[in-house]
Amino acid sequence: MFCHTPKNSSVFDSPCSNSPDKQDLPDDDNSTDNDDQNDVAEISEENPTNFIHRLEEKSEVIVVKPHLNVRHCVTTKTYEHLSNTHVIKVNHPTLKSGECVTKRQIYMNEPYLSTDIPVRTRIFDRRLSLLGFVAERPCPSTNDNRFLILYDDFTAAYHSTSESFHLCFCQDFRRHLLNIESKDLRTFYRKVFHQTDSSIQRKFSLHQIIRVRKFDSNFHNARILQIDHSIMKICFYERKSQKEIWIHNDASIIDSSSPTESLRLRKRKDSSSPMTTKTKKFSSTIDENVRANLVTSYYTNILLPKFRLLNVLPFSVHQCSRECVASAEEKFSPRQIIGNPFLLPFECRWSIVDSKPRGYRTPCRRTLFSLDDIDQYLHRTNSKLSIKFFIDGVLTRFQPPMNEFEKKYFVSDDLSNGLENVTISVYNDVDSDRPETFHYVTANRPVDQRIRKAMNEKNPTKICCDCLDNCNDRTKCACFQQTLVQARLYRDPMIVEKEKHCSDRSYVLKTIGYQRKRLFNPISTGIYECHEKCSCHREHCGNRLVQQGLFLQLQLFKDKNKGWGLRTLHDLPRGTFICQYIGEILTSEQGHERAQTMDDKYQTSLDLIKQIRSDEEPYVIDGSVFSNLGRYFNHSCDPNMFIQNVFIDSHDLHFPNLALFAQTHIKAGQELTWHYNCELLLDREVKCCCGSKNCRGRLL
């Protein structure tokens, strides 16, 4: 449909006209100031060259108009001399008659793939639905053989020569510039395209704080995350979304004053108000508490010097792959965790950038400020590390497990006898008792063949996903969707409340269940994890957690009032998975019978089915004979853990796994407790010894 110029011609359009038509340029002289007119006139002295000279009837084109949807149209007639044509008539299915459109608003339907695209070329990026200009041509020394595109929303991006764009039929830079509404944007384009020497660009450093005008037209603090030749990636860390964008180093939305001076001025201004002085004092106290949490002697004397050595190593632009972490992780095994798991990244050449927000530096010296970015990096490099080993809060202290214990009081080095990924020490400085004898297991066991058969017969066909992106897109993950389907079906209170405020399915999916392998709020109807039939990554999938087993350093200890209990030997962030409650699966009748001959203190009901179908008797898990460390968690009327039903090997509502999660931030040395939710009985009374402020006095 397009008739191209001969090969000896250049690829671009001649000026649309020396005297612009009223549809192309602003109607009044006041809309463009004198500086605009003078600068644009100077720019337009270099004439654009021909791209095509003939346009056939019924040629497919793209029409891009301000504030309107992009439309695919066809021309109504043949245009013999496009260089002398300013308006093109097109048809669109939604229009009863043709429409006249200025040539600068029409783009080629077929993307143009070539390395011979000059600077100032007007393009349409169909993937981003953005208009822009080519600012740099591929060059091995200045941009690693890539095109630089500046977009009309002040963002920028480098594109490889294999990427293609939709080119405008009008390549008169002057005409395009004068019809851009934003004066700021016009000023920016004039500056960039006047400037031929890249050495006079503003220089910035990695992690520098700058002030950038965005969102509400006000300046906001942003941190420089990456620098790539003429552009840089920034993060607006003051905003909840922590939005990240790429901008040009000379973008006019950057505050030209010194960032440090700007921040000082703001502080002086705040200090003049009595009310803000009080607020400032309170904030200072918070900062000191946070610093006290972070700056332990181990952090100061061991980690910080190591971080300083690593953080001075330069970052070089590259595509991350397994090679970035292979040598650093050579001796690491996720199946043999020794010490605080939140220190594991530092054993694999990761370091902390102690800033606001706090960031992690990778073994290849890339800096990442969010768990989302870290998770993507771990997946891309096929790392042995898991996102659950990384922390985004400031309450969790980086220090080894507690070791202030006398050796003579250790009863056992490992309660699990090597069956867990970690060792579980047993400590008793109260008396000479040892834990009761039981068989340690890491999975629930049906007590007889009848229950085993029931588990197999009642187990419906499991839903499985075919995700290859760590199940990051939850709208496409069948397992994440099953969690939401069940929660809606049985009216989970949290889901009901969320959908009152926002009915968008993708939003609800994004905010429920595991968040980077932590669970902040329980779902009463259960979480459906991905399993062995799913296509997702067995380690990095964001919907696989409980099945991966214990990874924390816990200790069984004797308390003089409550007996045996469990405590953590290092800080635990809120939402951390702790362990499952495991035992033998019995029927309710078998549970009652067993209670006649042995204590029923290790029995707990799988009562999810009773909540949904009140006429069915639930099965029971009994940890008396076969169990794991979960049997030793004590009750508290003010617990620091909550219990969550999780479905992995079975989707049968009768047989969920019982998983325990940190309900709040838990400090090293604190006992781990959950609420047994026992009914108070008239004929039986068991005293509660939890010692919490709101203790009800009775366990039963």
C-alpha positions in Angstrom: 0.0 0.0 0.0 2.9 2.4 0.7 5.1 3.5 -2.2 8.6 4.1 -0.8 11.3 6.4 -2.2 14.1 5.0 -4.2 17.0 3.5 -2.2 19.3 6.4 -2.7 16.8 8.6 -0.9 16.8 9.1 2.8 14.0 7.6 4.9 12.1 10.6 6.2 9.4 13.1 5.2 10.0 16.6 3.9 8.4 19.5 5.8 4.6 19.3 5.7 4.6 22.9 4.6 6.4 26.1 5.1 3.2 27.7 6.2 1.5 25.5 8.7 -2.2 24.9 8.6 -4.5 25.9 11.4 -5.3 22.3 12.4 -1.6 21.6 13.1 -0.6 24.7 15.0 -2.2 26.6 17.9 -4.9 29.1 16.8 -3.6 32.0 18.8 -0.2 33.5 19.1 -0.3 33.5 22.9 -0.3 29.7 23.2 3.4 29.6 22.3 5.8 32.1 23.8 8.6 33.8 21.9 11.2 31.5 23.2 9.3 28.6 21.8 9.0 30.2 18.4 12.7 31.2 18.3 14.1 27.9 19.5 11.8 25.8 17.3 12.7 27.9 14.3 16.3 27.3 15.0 15.8 23.5 15.3 13.7 23.3 12.1 16.5 24.7 9.9 17.6 21.1 9.3 14.9 19.8 6.9 13.5 16.3 7.5 14.0 13.9 4.6 11.4 11.8 2.7 10.0 8.7 4.1 7.3 7.8 1.6 5.9 9.8 -1.3 2.7 8.0 -2.1 -0.1 6.5 0.0 -2.6 4.1 -1.7 -6.3 3.9 -1.1 -7.4 1.6 1.8 -4.0 1.7 3.3 -4.2 0.7 7.0 -2.9 3.5 9.4 -2.9 4.3 13.1 -4.5 7.5 14.3 -3.2 9.0 17.5 -5.0 12.1 18.9 -4.6 13.7 22.3 -7.0 12.5 25.0 -8.6 9.9 22.6 -8.2 6.2 22.2 -5.8 5.0 19.5 -7.7 4.0 16.4 -6.9 1.8 13.4 -8.3 3.3 10.2 -8.0 3.0 6.4 -7.4 5.8 3.9 -10.3 6.7 1.6 -8.3 7.6 -1.4 -4.8 7.6 -3.0 -2.4 10.4 -2.1 0.1 10.9 -4.9 2.4 13.5 -3.2 2.5 13.1 0.5 5.1 15.8 0.9 2.5 18.4 -0.2 -0.4 16.8 1.7 -1.3 18.1 5.2 -4.7 16.4 5.8 -5.6 12.8 5.1 -9.1 11.4 5.0 -9.6 8.1 6.8 -12.5 5.7 7.5 -13.2 3.9 10.8 -15.9 1.3 11.5 -17.4 3.6 14.2 -17.8 6.5 11.8 -20.7 6.9 9.4 -18.6 9.0 7.1 -14.9 9.7 6.6 -12.8 11.9 8.9 -10.1 14.4 8.0 -7.0 14.0 10.2 -3.8 16.0 10.1 -0.8 14.1 8.9 1.2 14.5 12.1 -1.5 12.4 13.9 -1.2 9.4 11.5 1.3 6.6 12.0 2.3 3.6 10.0 0.3 0.5 10.8 3.3 -1.7 10.2 6.3 -1.2 12.6 9.5 0.0 11.1 12.6 -2.0 11.8 15.9 -0.4 10.8 19.1 1.0 12.4 18.9 4.0 10.0 16.3 6.1 12.0 17.6 9.6 12.6 17.4 11.6 15.8 14.1 13.7 16.3 12.1 11.0 14.5 8.5 11.0 15.8 7.4 7.5 16.9 4.4 5.7 18.5 5.3 2.9 20.9 2.3 0.6 20.6 3.3 -1.5 23.6 3.2 1.5 26.0 0.7 3.6 24.0 3.1 6.5 24.2 4.3 9.0 21.7 8.0 10.1 21.7 11.1 11.1 19.8 14.3 9.3 19.0 17.0 11.0 21.0 20.0 8.8 20.3 20.9 6.5 17.5 22.8 3.2 18.2 26.4 3.8 19.1 28.8 1.2 20.7 30.6 3.8 22.8 27.8 6.0 24.1 24.7 3.7 24.5 25.8 0.1 23.8 24.2 0.1 20.3 20.7 1.1 21.4 18.1 3.7 20.4 17.1 6.1 23.2 13.5 7.1 23.1 12.1 10.1 25.0 8.4 9.8 25.7 5.8 12.6 26.1 5.2 11.6 29.7 8.8 12.6 30.6 9.9 8.9 30.8 12.7 7.5 28.7 14.0 4.1 27.7 16.7 2.4 25.7 15.6 0.0 23.0 17.7 -2.6 21.1 18.0 -2.4 17.3 15.8 -5.5 17.1 12.8 -3.5 18.4 10.5 -1.7 16.1 8.3 1.4 16.2 5.4 2.9 14.3 6.7 6.0 12.5 4.7 9.2 11.9 3.9 10.2 8.3 4.9 13.7 9.3 8.5 14.1 10.4 8.5 17.9 10.7 9.9 18.2 14.2 8.9 21.9 14.4 5.3 21.1 13.8 5.2 18.3 16.4 7.0 20.4 19.0 4.6 23.4 18.7 1.6 21.2 19.1 2.8 19.7 22.4 0.5 21.1 25.2 3.0 21.0 28.1 5.4 24.0 28.1 7.7 22.0 30.4 7.9 19.2 27.9 8.6 21.6 25.0 11.4 23.1 27.0 12.9 19.7 27.8 12.8 18.6 24.1 14.4 21.9 23.0 17.2 21.5 25.5 17.9 17.9 24.6 17.9 18.4 20.9 19.9 21.6 21.0 22.5 19.8 23.1 25.0 17.9 21.0 27.6 17.2 23.6 26.6 14.5 26.1 29.4 15.5 28.4 27.6 18.6 29.5 24.6 16.6 30.8 24.0 16.8 34.6 25.9 14.2 36.5 24.3 12.1 39.3 25.5 9.3 41.5 24.0 6.0 42.4 21.6 6.2 45.5 21.6 10.0 45.4 18.3 11.6 46.6 16.8 14.1 44.1 13.6 16.1 43.9 11.3 15.2 41.0 8.0 16.8 40.0 5.5 14.1 39.4 2.0 12.8 40.2 0.4 16.0 41.7 2.7 18.5 40.0 4.7 18.9 43.3 8.3 17.9 43.9 8.8 14.5 45.7 11.9 12.9 47.0 13.3 10.1 44.8 16.3 7.8 45.0 18.4 7.0 42.0 18.4 3.2 41.7 20.3 2.7 38.4 22.2 4.9 35.9 22.4 3.8 32.3 24.3 6.3 30.1 21.9 9.2 29.5 19.0 7.9 31.6 18.5 6.8 35.2 15.9 4.7 37.2 14.4 6.5 40.2 12.1 5.4 43.0 9.6 7.7 44.7 10.1 6.2 48.1 7.9 8.7 50.0 4.8 7.3 48.2 3.1 4.1 49.3 3.4 2.6 45.8 7.2 3.3 45.7 6.8 3.9 42.0 9.9 3.4 39.8 10.4 5.1 36.4 13.3 5.8 34.0 13.9 9.5 33.1 16.6 11.4 31.2 19.4 12.9 33.2 18.4 16.4 31.9 14.7 16.0 32.4 13.0 19.3 33.3 11.0 17.6 36.0 14.2 17.3 38.1 14.6 20.1 40.6 17.7 22.1 39.5 18.6 23.1 43.1 20.8 20.8 45.2 18.8 18.0 46.8 20.7 18.4 50.1 20.0 22.1 50.3 16.3 21.5 49.5 16.0 19.1 52.4 17.8 21.4 54.8 15.5 24.3 53.9 12.4 22.1 54.5 13.7 21.1 58.0 14.3 24.7 59.0 10.9 25.7 57.9 9.3 22.8 59.9 11.2 23.7 63.0 9.6 27.1 63.2 6.2 25.7 64.1 5.7 24.6 67.8 3.4 21.8 66.6 5.9 20.5 64.1 8.7 20.8 66.6 6.8 18.4 68.9 6.1 16.0 66.0 9.8 16.2 65.0 10.8 15.2 68.5 8.5 12.2 68.4 9.8 11.1 65.0 13.3 11.4 66.3 12.5 9.0 69.2 11.1 6.5 66.7 14.3 6.8 64.6 16.4 6.1 67.7 14.4 3.0 68.6 14.7 1.7 65.0 18.4 2.4 65.0 18.8 0.6 68.4 17.0 -2.4 66.8 19.3 -2.5 63.8 22.7 -1.5 65.3 23.5 -4.6 67.4 27.2 -5.3 68.2 27.1 -8.1 65.5 25.8 -5.7 62.9 28.3 -3.0 63.8 31.4 -5.1 64.2 30.8 -8.0 61.8 28.3 -7.1 59.1 28.9 -3.4 58.6 32.6 -3.6 57.7 31.7 -6.4 55.3 29.0 -4.4 53.7 31.3 -1.4 53.3 33.9 -3.5 51.4 31.2 -4.9 49.1 29.3 -1.7 48.5 32.3 0.1 47.1 32.6 -2.4 44.3 31.3 -0.9 41.1 28.2 -2.0 39.2 28.5 -2.7 35.5 25.5 -2.8 33.2 24.6 -6.4 32.3 21.8 -8.9 31.9 21.5 -10.9 35.1 21.7 -14.7 34.9 22.8 -17.7 36.9 26.4 -16.6 36.5 25.7 -13.6 38.8 25.2 -15.9 41.9 26.7 -19.3 41.0 30.1 -18.8 42.7 28.6 -17.0 45.7 26.1 -19.8 46.4 28.6 -22.7 45.7 28.6 -23.9 49.3 25.0 -23.0 50.2 22.3 -25.7 50.7 18.7 -24.8 51.5 18.2 -28.2 53.0 20.8 -27.7 55.7 20.2 -24.3 57.4 22.6 -23.4 60.2 22.0 -20.2 62.1 19.6 -17.3 61.5 18.0 -17.7 58.1 17.8 -14.0 57.6 21.6 -13.8 57.6 21.9 -16.4 54.8 22.0 -13.8 52.0 25.1 -12.2 53.6 26.9 -15.5 53.4 26.3 -15.4 49.6 27.9 -12.0 49.0 24.7 -9.9 49.4 25.0 -6.7 51.4 22.8 -4.0 52.9 22.6 -0.5 51.6 21.7 1.3 54.9 19.4 4.0 53.5 15.8 5.0 53.4 14.3 2.8 52.1 16.8 0.1 53.0 18.1 -1.8 50.1 19.9 -5.0 49.3 22.9 -5.2 47.0 23.2 -8.4 45.0 26.5 -10.4 44.4 26.7 -8.7 40.9 26.4 -5.3 42.7 22.9 -4.4 41.5 20.9 -2.5 44.2 17.3 -3.6 44.9 14.9 -1.7 47.2 11.8 -3.9 47.2 11.0 -7.6 47.9 9.3 -7.7 44.5 12.5 -6.8 42.7 14.5 -9.2 44.9 12.0 -12.0 44.1 12.3 -11.4 40.4 16.1 -11.4 40.6 16.2 -14.7 42.5 14.0 -16.3 39.8 16.0 -14.8 36.9 19.3 -16.1 38.4 17.8 -19.4 39.5 19.2 -18.7 43.0 19.3 -21.2 45.8 18.1 -18.4 48.2 14.4 -17.9 48.8 12.6 -14.6 49.2 11.6 -15.7 52.7 15.2 -15.1 53.8 14.9 -11.4 53.0 13.4 -8.7 55.2 11.8 -5.3 54.2 11.0 -4.1 57.7 13.4 -2.4 60.2 12.2 -4.2 63.4 14.0 -7.5 62.8 17.5 -7.5 64.1 20.4 -9.0 62.1 22.2 -11.2 64.6 23.0 -14.9 65.1 20.7 -17.1 67.2 20.9 -16.7 70.9 23.7 -18.7 72.6 23.5 -17.5 76.2 23.0 -21.1 77.4 25.0 -23.4 79.7 26.0 -26.6 78.0 25.2 -28.7 81.0 21.5 -28.0 80.6 21.2 -29.2 77.0 19.1 -32.4 76.9 19.4 -33.0 73.2 21.1 -31.4 70.2 18.2 -32.2 67.8 14.6 -33.1 68.7 13.9 -34.1 65.1 16.9 -36.5 64.8 17.9 -34.9 61.5 14.4 -35.1 59.9 14.1 -31.3 59.6 16.1 -28.8 57.6 17.3 -27.3 60.9 18.3 -28.7 64.3 15.9 -28.2 67.3 17.9 -28.1 70.5 16.3 -29.2 73.8 17.2 -27.2 77.0 16.1 -27.7 80.6 17.6 -25.6 83.4 14.6 -26.2 85.7 14.8 -29.8 86.6 16.1 -33.2 85.3 13.1 -34.1 83.2 13.3 -35.1 79.5 10.6 -34.7 76.9 8.1 -37.5 76.6 9.0 -40.2 74.1 7.2 -40.0 70.7 8.0 -40.8 67.1 9.1 -37.6 65.2 7.4 -37.3 61.8 7.2 -34.5 59.2 3.8 -35.4 57.6 0.4 -36.4 58.9 -0.3 -40.1 59.2 -3.7 -41.8 58.9 -4.2 -44.0 61.9 -5.6 -46.9 59.9 -6.4 -48.1 56.3 -10.0 -46.9 56.7 -8.9 -43.3 57.0 -6.2 -43.7 54.4 -8.9 -45.0 52.0 -11.2 -42.1 53.0 -8.5 -39.6 52.2 -8.0 -41.1 48.7 -11.7 -41.5 47.9 -12.8 -38.1 49.2 -9.9 -36.2 47.5 -11.4 -34.5 44.5 -9.3 -33.8 41.4 -6.8 -31.2 42.4 -6.7 -27.9 40.6 -3.2 -27.1 39.2 -1.6 -24.2 37.5 0.6 -23.9 34.4 2.4 -20.7 35.5 6.1 -20.0 34.6 6.4 -16.6 36.3 6.5 -17.7 40.0 2.8 -17.3 39.9 3.3 -13.5 40.1 0.2 -12.9 37.9 -2.4 -14.3 40.2 -5.2 -13.7 37.7 -3.7 -16.6 35.7 -2.8 -18.9 38.6 -5.5 -21.5 39.2 -4.3 -22.2 42.7 -4.4 -18.5 43.8 -7.8 -18.3 42.2 -9.0 -21.4 44.1 -8.2 -19.7 47.4 -10.4 -16.7 46.3 -13.2 -18.9 45.0 -13.5 -20.8 48.2 -13.3 -17.6 50.3 -16.1 -16.1 48.3 -18.2 -19.2 48.3 -18.1 -19.6 52.1 -18.1 -15.9 52.9 -14.7 -15.4 54.5 -15.0 -12.1 56.5 -11.8 -10.6 55.2 -12.8 -11.2 51.6 -16.3 -9.8 52.2 -14.8 -6.7 53.7 -12.3 -6.2 50.9 -14.9 -6.5 48.2 -17.1 -3.9 49.9 -14.5 -1.3 49.1 -13.1 -2.7 45.8 -14.7 -5.3 43.6 -11.8 -5.6 41.2 -10.8 -9.3 41.2 -7.1 -8.7 40.4 -6.8 -6.3 43.4 -8.4 -8.8 45.8 -6.2 -11.6 44.5 -3.1 -9.5 44.9 -3.9 -8.6 48.6 -4.8 -12.0 50.0 -2.8 -15.1 50.7 1.0 -15.1 50.8 2.9 -11.9 50.3 6.4 -12.7 49.3 6.2 -15.9 51.4 4.7 -14.3 54.4 1.0 -14.4 55.6 -0.3 -11.3 57.3 -3.9 -12.2 57.6 -5.6 -15.6 58.0 -8.2 -16.9 55.5 -10.8 -18.9 57.3 -11.6 -21.1 54.3 -8.0 -22.1 53.7 -5.1 -21.4 51.4 -4.6 -23.6 48.3 -0.8 -23.9 47.6 0.6 -25.0 44.3 1.7 -28.7 44.3 3.6 -31.4 42.5 1.3 -31.3 39.4 1.8 -27.5 38.9 4.3 -26.1 36.4 5.6 -23.4 38.6 9.1 -23.3 40.2 9.3 -25.6 43.3 11.4 -23.2 45.3 10.7 -19.7 44.0 6.9 -19.9 43.4 5.2 -17.4 45.7 2.4 -19.9 46.5 4.6 -22.6 47.9 5.6 -22.2 51.5 4.2 -24.6 54.1 5.3 -27.6 51.9 8.9 -26.4 52.0 9.2 -27.2 55.7 10.9 -25.7 58.8 13.6 -23.1 58.2 13.8 -21.2 61.6 16.0 -21.7 64.6 13.7 -22.8 67.4 14.4 -24.4 70.8 12.4 -26.7 73.1 12.8 -25.5 76.7 11.3 -26.2 80.1 9.3 -23.6 81.9 8.7 -24.0 85.6 5.0 -23.1 85.4 3.9 -24.3 81.9 6.2 -27.2 81.3 7.7 -27.7 77.9 7.4 -24.9 75.4 9.0 -23.5 72.2 10.9 -20.3 71.7 12.6 -18.6 68.8 16.4 -18.0 69.0 16.3 -15.0 66.6 13.8 -12.3 65.6 10.8 -13.3 63.4 9.1 -10.8 61.1 5.3 -10.6 61.2 3.8 -13.2 58.9 6.7 -15.7 59.0 5.7 -19.3 58.6 6.9 -21.2 61.7 5.8 -24.8 61.3 2.9 -27.3 60.9 1.0 -29.1 63.7 1.5 -32.7 62.7 0.2 -36.0 64.1 -2.0 -39.0 63.4 -5.4 -38.4 61.7 -8.3 -40.0 63.7 -12.0 -39.9 63.4 -13.8 -38.0 66.2 -15.0 -41.3 67.7 -11.4 -42.7 67.7 -10.3 -39.5 69.4 -12.8 -39.9 72.2 -11.8 -43.6 72.6 -8.1 -42.7 72.8 -8.8 -40.0 75.4 -10.0 -42.8 77.7 -6.6 -44.4 77.8 -4.2 -41.5 77.3 -4.1 -37.7 77.7 -6.0 -35.8 75.0 -3.8 -32.7 75.4 -2.2 -33.2 72.0 -5.5 -33.6 70.1 -6.8 -30.8 67.9 -9.8 -30.8 65.6 -9.8 -30.4 61.8 -13.0 -28.4 62.2 -13.0 -26.5 58.9 -15.5 -28.9 57.5 -17.8 -28.4 60.5 -17.7 -24.6 60.0 -18.9 -25.1 56.4 -21.2 -28.1 56.9 -22.4 -28.2 60.5 -23.8 -31.7 60.2 -20.5 -33.4 59.6 -18.1 -34.6 62.3 -14.6 -33.4 61.8 -11.5 -35.5 61.9 -8.9 -35.1 64.6 -5.1 -34.7 64.6 -3.5 -36.4 67.6 0.2 -35.7 68.4 0.5 -38.1 71.3 2.4 -40.9 69.5 3.5 -39.5 66.1 4.1 -35.8 65.9 6.6 -33.0 65.3 7.7 -30.0 67.4 4.2 -28.5 66.9 2.9 -30.6 69.8 4.9 -28.4 72.3 3.4 -25.0 71.4 1.6 -23.7 74.5 -1.7 -21.8 74.7 -1.9 -18.1 75.4 -4.9 -15.8 75.7 -2.8 -13.2 74.0 -0.9 -15.3 71.4 1.9 -14.3 69.0 0.9 -17.0 66.4 -2.2 -17.8 64.5 -3.3 -21.1 62.8 -4.1 -21.4 59.1 -5.7 -24.2 57.1 -3.5 -25.0 54.1 -4.3 -27.4 51.3 -1.3 -29.0 49.5 -1.6 -32.7 48.7 -5.4 -32.8 49.1 -8.1 -30.3 48.3 -10.6 -32.3 50.5 -12.1 -29.9 53.1 -11.9 -32.8 55.7 -8.0 -32.9 55.6 -6.3 -29.5 55.6 -2.8 -29.0 56.9 -2.6 -26.9 60.1 0.1 -24.2 59.7 1.3 -21.7 62.3 2.4 -18.1 61.4 3.8 -15.2 63.4 0.9 -12.9 64.2 3.3 -10.0 65.1 7.0 -9.2 65.2 8.5 -11.7 67.7 11.8 -11.0 69.4 14.6 -13.5 70.0 13.9 -15.5 73.2 10.2 -15.1 73.2 8.0 -18.1 73.7 5.8 -19.1 70.7 2.1 -19.5 71.6 -1.3 -19.9 69.9 -4.9 -19.7 71.1 -6.3 -23.2 71.6 -9.9 -21.9 71.3 -11.1 -24.5 73.7 -14.7 -24.4 75.0 -15.1 -23.9 78.8 -16.6 -27.1 80.3 -18.8 -27.4 83.4 -17.5 -30.8 84.4 -13.8 -30.2 83.7 -11.5 -27.3 84.5 -7.9 -26.7 83.4 -6.1 -23.7 84.8 -4.5 -21.3 82.2 -0.9 -20.3 83.1 -0.2 -18.0 80.1 0.3 -14.9 82.3 -1.0 -12.5 79.7 -2.9 -9.3 80.8 -6.2 -10.5 79.3 -5.9 -14.1 80.6 -9.3 -15.6 81.2 -7.9 -17.9 83.9 -9.1 -21.2 82.4 -8.0 -23.2 79.5 -11.0 -25.5 79.7 
